[in-house]
Amino acid sequence: MNPIRGLLRDTWWLWLIFIAATIAGCLFVTVFYAIMFPVLLILIPYFAYQRYDAEGKPRKDI
């Protein structure tokens, strides 16, 4: 869980932009943008475990 906390600590504003863009796409373009919510739930842990160690600190080897 610490890698996810580290990612959200550093990039919380970016994920809020993604969520807002998804909601705007659902409301103003087409409901099919709702598929992005499960995609975001997959991307957050993926990026967290790729870029942060078990303590939630950025990896030095990247």
Residue pairs with C-beta under 8 A, 6 or more apart in sequence:
2 52
2 53
2 54
2 55
2 56
3 45
3 48
3 49
3 51
3 52
3 53
3 54
3 56
4 44
4 45
4 48
4 52
5 56
6 48
6 52
6 55
6 56
6 57
6 58
7 44
7 47
7 48
7 51
7 52
8 15
8 44
8 48
9 56
10 58
15 40
15 44
18 36
18 40
19 40
22 33
22 34
22 36
22 37
22 40
25 33
25 36
26 33
26 34
50 62
51 58
51 59
51 62
52 58
52 59
53 59
